[in-house]
Amino acid sequence: MLRYFTLEYWEDEGWYVGRLKEIPGVFSQGETLQELEENIREAYQLMKEEEEVFPHAGVKKKEIGVEV
């Protein structure tokens, strides 16, 4: 399944640095924008795999509304 996220990125000393806006903690970098995109996808996959291997015991989820 393909899901779309917002990649926010900037240049820092010759590197492209970015994060997935909707997924806190998913950051990466690359020498080119294409490399950043590949690396950010890999960072997301690693984060998802870690959640599957090390689920947080006792964590509950609830959807709430927040006025924006």
Protein Blocks (a to p, Z undefined) as FASTA:
>chain_A
ZZddddddddeehiacdddfklghiacddfbfklmmmmmmmmmmmmmmmmmmmccehiac
ddddddZZ
